[in-house]
Amino acid sequence: MNARLAAACAATLLLTAVLTGCGPADAGGSSGAPKPTSSDEATASPEASDSPTASPSPTPPSKAVALPTDCRAILSADVLSQLGETPLNDAAFGPSGVGSDGSLTCIWADPRADTTRLVTVISRMNRGPALDMLNALVANEGFSCFTPEGGTRCEKTWPNEQYPVTDGRTLFWRDDVLIDTRYSNLAPSGYTSAIVKSIFG
């Protein structure tokens, strides 16, 4: 077993142990971390209450999953209706859309608003680095993780430091694809699940 494989196995064992202790049943438990809502609110949807039934596959997919190229096409009609007239990828917020590495950045925000925004980056990330990052979020920042829809999902919310609104972050990893959403005062119900369904079917 080479060093990389050994490290991946160790990370897998660590995340498995972490997921056992931070699933939905423990979301409001003794850890002191706030019970997450997601970018499916923006995240915690009905599947968040289910017991974990899957963990990341120990082997990579035989064929790479295609990354999306259209921020609207990855969302359901219901989610789009919740976003309403919120501008998408306004130039005031910098680069967005498809990047040179194939990643997709979607920025839902009005430049006239002080805080209301939803930013999602969909990119490729191998299993080892993904598990290391998710483990670090759990250990160092109090994120809660569970395993819906064949992947691993971690999330956390917190009060905005300046305005009386809720901020949060939701990450979903599966088959070397990472969906990373940060939001403030804009959390459409079903948002992350709609993206997962669009990418993975």
C-alpha positions in Angstrom: 0.0 0.0 0.0 1.6 3.3 -1.1 1.6 6.4 1.0 -1.2 8.1 -0.9 -3.5 5.1 -0.6 -2.6 4.8 3.1 -3.4 8.5 3.7 -6.7 8.2 1.9 -7.7 5.1 3.9 -6.8 7.0 7.1 -8.9 10.0 6.1 -11.8 7.7 5.2 -11.7 6.1 8.6 -11.6 9.5 10.3 -14.5 10.9 8.3 -16.5 7.7 9.0 -16.0 8.2 12.7 -16.9 11.9 12.4 -20.0 11.2 10.5 -21.2 8.7 13.1 -21.0 11.4 15.7 -22.4 14.4 13.8 -25.4 13.0 11.9 -28.8 14.6 12.1 -29.6 12.9 15.4 -26.7 14.8 17.1 -27.1 18.1 15.3 -28.3 19.8 18.4 -26.4 17.7 20.8 -23.5 18.2 23.2 -21.0 19.4 20.6 -22.2 23.0 21.1 -22.4 23.6 17.3 -25.7 25.2 16.1 -28.1 22.8 14.5 -27.5 23.4 10.8 -29.9 24.7 8.3 -28.6 24.4 4.8 -28.6 26.1 1.5 -31.5 23.7 1.1 -32.9 26.1 3.4 -30.0 26.6 1.8 -29.7 23.1 2.9 -31.3 21.0 5.6 -34.1 19.3 3.7 -36.2 16.2 4.7 -33.3 13.9 3.8 -31.2 15.6 6.5 -33.3 13.8 9.1 -32.6 10.4 7.7 -29.9 8.2 9.2 -26.7 8.1 7.2 -26.9 5.3 4.7 -23.9 5.9 2.4 -20.3 6.9 2.6 -18.1 8.0 -0.3 -17.1 5.2 -2.5 -13.6 3.9 -1.8 -12.9 3.7 -5.6 -13.2 6.6 -8.1 -15.9 6.5 -10.7 -15.0 4.8 -13.9 -16.1 7.8 -15.9 -15.7 11.4 -14.7 -19.0 13.2 -14.0 -19.5 16.2 -16.2 -19.4 19.6 -14.5 -22.3 21.8 -15.3 -22.0 25.0 -17.3 -25.3 26.8 -16.7 -26.2 28.2 -13.3 -30.0 28.3 -14.0 -30.1 24.9 -15.7 -28.9 23.1 -12.5 -31.9 24.4 -10.5 -35.5 23.3 -10.3 -38.4 25.5 -11.2 -39.3 25.7 -7.5 -35.8 26.9 -6.5 -35.7 29.4 -9.4 -39.1 30.8 -8.3 -37.7 31.3 -4.7 -34.7 33.2 -6.2 -37.2 35.4 -8.0 -35.6 38.5 -9.5 -32.3 38.1 -7.8 -29.6 39.0 -10.3 -27.2 36.2 -11.4 -23.5 36.7 -12.0 -23.5 40.5 -11.9 -20.1 41.9 -13.0 -19.9 43.9 -9.8 -19.0 40.7 -7.9 -16.1 39.7 -10.1 -15.5 36.6 -12.2 -18.3 34.0 -12.4 -19.6 31.4 -14.8 -17.3 28.7 -16.3 -13.7 29.1 -15.2 -10.6 28.1 -17.1 -10.4 24.9 -15.0 -14.0 23.9 -15.9 -15.4 24.9 -12.6 -18.7 26.8 -12.4 -19.3 29.8 -10.2 -22.8 31.0 -9.6 -23.4 34.3 -7.8 -27.0 35.1 -6.9 -26.9 38.7 -5.5 -28.0 42.2 -6.1 -25.1 44.7 -6.0 -27.5 47.2 -4.3 -28.0 44.9 -1.3 -25.7 45.0 1.7 -25.6 41.3 2.5 -28.2 39.2 0.7 -26.3 36.7 -1.5 -25.8 33.1 -2.5 -22.5 31.9 -4.0 -21.9 28.4 -5.3 -18.7 27.0 -6.8 -18.9 23.5 -8.4 -15.4 22.1 -9.1 -13.4 18.9 -9.2 -11.8 17.6 -6.0 -10.2 14.2 -5.4 -11.3 12.0 -2.6 -8.3 12.5 -0.3 -8.2 16.3 -0.3 -12.0 16.4 -0.1 -12.1 14.2 3.0 -9.3 16.2 4.6 -11.1 19.4 4.1 -14.5 18.1 5.4 -12.8 16.6 8.4 -11.1 19.9 9.2 -14.4 21.8 9.0 -15.9 19.4 11.5 -13.0 19.4 13.8 -12.1 23.1 13.7 -15.3 24.9 12.8 -18.1 22.9 14.2 -19.7 21.7 10.9 -22.2 18.9 11.0 -22.0 16.1 8.3 -24.2 13.3 7.0 -24.3 11.1 3.9 -27.4 11.7 1.7 -27.8 11.1 -2.0 -24.7 8.9 -2.3 -22.3 11.6 -1.1 -21.1 13.5 1.9 -22.7 16.7 3.0 -21.4 19.2 5.6 -23.1 22.3 6.8 -23.2 25.1 9.3 -25.1 28.4 10.0 -24.2 31.4 12.1 -25.5 34.9 12.8 -24.2 37.6 10.5 -21.7 39.8 12.4 -23.2 43.1 11.1 -26.9 42.5 10.2 -29.7 40.5 11.9 -29.6 37.7 9.3 -28.3 34.2 9.0 -25.2 33.2 7.1 -24.1 29.7 6.3 -22.1 27.3 4.2 -23.1 23.9 2.7 -20.7 21.5 1.0 -21.6 18.3 -0.9 -19.0 15.9 -2.3 -19.5 12.9 -4.5 -17.5 11.2 -7.3 -14.8 13.8 -7.2 -17.2 16.7 -7.6 -17.5 19.4 -4.9 -20.5 21.7 -4.6 -19.6 24.5 -2.2 -22.2 27.1 -1.3 -21.9 30.1 1.0 -24.9 32.3 1.6 -26.2 35.2 3.6 -29.9 35.9 4.1 -30.7 33.9 0.9 -31.4 30.2 1.4 -33.9 28.7 -1.0 -35.4 25.5 0.1 -34.1 22.5 -1.9 -31.2 24.4 -3.4 -28.4 22.0 -2.9 -30.6 18.9 -3.6 -31.6 20.4 -6.9 -28.0 20.8 -7.9 -27.1 17.3 -6.8 -30.0 15.9 -8.8 -29.1 17.9 -11.9 -25.4 16.7 -11.8 -25.8 13.1 -10.7 -29.3 12.3 -11.9 
